[in-house]
Amino acid sequence: MDGTGLEDMPRTGSAVATYVVNAAVWAPSVHNTQPWRFASQGAEISLYADGGRQLMVADPGGREMIISCGAALFTAQLALRSLGFVPETRVLPDPADPLLIARLRWRRQAPATQPEEQLFRAITRRRTHRGGFEPVPVPFRLVEIMREDAAWHGAALRVAISDQSRAVLAAITQNADQVERLDSAFVREIASWTPPPGSMRLDGVPVSAYPAYLDLTDPNFPGRDFGRPFGWGLPLSARISPTRVTGVVCLLTTNQDGPAAWVHAGQALQRILLTATTCGVAVALHSQPVEVSWLREAIRSQLGDGSYPQLVLRLGTAIQDATSIRRPAANVLEISRRSPDHVNAVGARTRA
Ligand SMILES: Cc1cc2nc3c(=O)[nH]c(=O)nc-3n(C[C@H](O)[C@H](O)[C@H](O)COP(=O)(O)O)c2cc1C
């Protein structure tokens, strides 16, 4: 990986944990809240949701916080695979501690596969896209692979194929966006995760991550305002064509709607996003329609099979110039010194 210091082969449990968390922090999270913390002891990492970073207005049930942690979990698993470890994962292992999202152990080894290596290398390259796409079709086979990615984690990626289903989802997203814009509590919460230009903050959505202009498409899926109303954001980006399109509209769904389903939705989300990155496809995310409960219910009734919408995704081609920010591993990882540091059998191996 580039620029993250992940190239060196870690030799001890604490070094593996640092390597893994260095990668995991690059997972996507709602408003870049990075609602996670990690604790490591020997050859084990515990991933906790950080309740202090939950969006109490947009996400009072913690669903998006836990989806974000699921994305971090998949990234951590991938980082272990990149080292040739087979992660043993227990999701929500302690009913008495709902913030403990997963425990990851590594004991066995097996070389990473080429697809795993490719996904791993995409972790720091992946960026959330905001706006329209170039009028370039997304390969059908890629969408099929992404559907398999979702199914791997027990989730489903449904593609809105007909003009009517795209229009319905767009209308619901516009409605949700309007509801949130008119609610001062929502507006204040977004503002608190929108650092101003020149900010030294390492969380929230920076001005380098969204366009300073409205990038409308037909049908239109409104982006979050973040700092655009203040004139903040990136200037008009490089474009191949003056025409901007909506892209392939998808809905990520699960059969259940509790913390375990949300963790799996997050794992599926990150696998899908990284697969897209490896193929040069950009993804825009819209969670407004699942934050307003009656509109989420409206989508659910359209699905008609009892499944639960978790996130709207749009896939397409774009020249991406956005950059993002993260808190480093040192800020979110606590390494227990209670037991002697575990030395990996793999320590002497060099990466292929
Ligand atoms: C559950 C969830 C919901 C999200 N909702 C939105 C959204 O509605 N609009 C948006 O622009 N980005 C959304 N994002 C993307 C985050 O804003 C993004 O991951 C974060 O700012 C970090 O930037 P990066 O993905 O480019 O690394 C969401 C991400 C997650 C995990």
Ligand as a Chemical Component Dictionary entry (heavy atoms), coordinates in Angstrom:
data_LIG
# 
_chem_comp.id                   LIG 
_chem_comp.type                 NON-POLYMER 
_chem_comp.pdbx_formal_charge   0 
_chem_comp.three_letter_code    LIG 
# 
loop_
_chem_comp_atom.comp_id 
_chem_comp_atom.atom_id 
_chem_comp_atom.alt_atom_id 
_chem_comp_atom.type_symbol 
_chem_comp_atom.charge 
_chem_comp_atom.model_Cartn_x 
_chem_comp_atom.model_Cartn_y 
_chem_comp_atom.model_Cartn_z 
_chem_comp_atom.pdbx_ordinal 
LIG C1  C1  C 0 -23.360 4.080  6.475 1  
LIG C2  C2  C 0 -22.766 5.141  5.577 2  
LIG C3  C3  C 0 -23.591 6.151  5.088 3  
LIG C4  C4  C 0 -23.072 7.137  4.237 4  
LIG N1  N1  N 0 -23.907 8.099  3.720 5  
LIG C5  C5  C 0 -23.415 9.018  2.859 6  
LIG C6  C6  C 0 -24.274 10.017 2.276 7  
LIG O1  O1  O 0 -25.489 10.027 2.497 8  
LIG N2  N2  N 0 -23.728 10.925 1.441 9  
LIG C7  C7  C 0 -22.378 10.930 1.159 10 
LIG O2  O2  O 0 -21.929 11.780 0.393 11 
LIG N3  N3  N 0 -21.549 10.002 1.688 12 
LIG C8  C8  C 0 -22.031 9.060  2.529 13 
LIG N4  N4  N 0 -21.193 8.123  3.075 14 
LIG C9  C9  C 0 -19.755 8.171  2.763 15 
LIG C10 C10 C 0 -18.955 8.872  3.857 16 
LIG O3  O3  O 0 -19.273 10.240 3.902 17 
LIG C11 C11 C 0 -17.461 8.638  3.567 18 
LIG O4  O4  O 0 -17.190 7.270  3.684 19 
LIG C12 C12 C 0 -16.554 9.404  4.521 20 
LIG O5  O5  O 0 -16.709 10.786 4.358 21 
LIG C13 C13 C 0 -15.083 9.048  4.283 22 
LIG O6  O6  O 0 -14.691 9.363  2.966 23 
LIG P1  P1  P 0 -14.180 8.269  1.936 24 
LIG O7  O7  O 0 -15.257 7.249  1.781 25 
LIG O8  O8  O 0 -13.911 9.028  0.659 26 
LIG O9  O9  O 0 -12.929 7.663  2.491 27 
LIG C14 C14 C 0 -21.685 7.125  3.904 28 
LIG C15 C15 C 0 -20.880 6.090  4.399 29 
LIG C16 C16 C 0 -21.410 5.111  5.216 30 
LIG C17 C17 C 0 -20.511 4.009  5.719 31 
# 
loop_
_chem_comp_bond.comp_id 
_chem_comp_bond.atom_id_1 
_chem_comp_bond.atom_id_2 
_chem_comp_bond.value_order 
_chem_comp_bond.pdbx_ordinal 
LIG C1  C2  SING 1  
LIG C2  C3  SING 2  
LIG C2  C16 DOUB 3  
LIG C3  C4  DOUB 4  
LIG C4  N1  SING 5  
LIG C4  C14 SING 6  
LIG N1  C5  DOUB 7  
LIG C5  C6  SING 8  
LIG C5  C8  SING 9  
LIG C6  O1  DOUB 10 
LIG C6  N2  SING 11 
LIG N2  C7  SING 12 
LIG C7  O2  DOUB 13 
LIG C7  N3  SING 14 
LIG N3  C8  DOUB 15 
LIG C8  N4  SING 16 
LIG N4  C9  SING 17 
LIG N4  C14 SING 18 
LIG C9  C10 SING 19 
LIG C10 O3  SING 20 
LIG C10 C11 SING 21 
LIG C11 O4  SING 22 
LIG C11 C12 SING 23 
LIG C12 O5  SING 24 
LIG C12 C13 SING 25 
LIG C13 O6  SING 26 
LIG O6  P1  SING 27 
LIG P1  O7  DOUB 28 
LIG P1  O8  SING 29 
LIG P1  O9  SING 30 
LIG C14 C15 DOUB 31 
LIG C15 C16 SING 32 
LIG C16 C17 SING 33 
# 
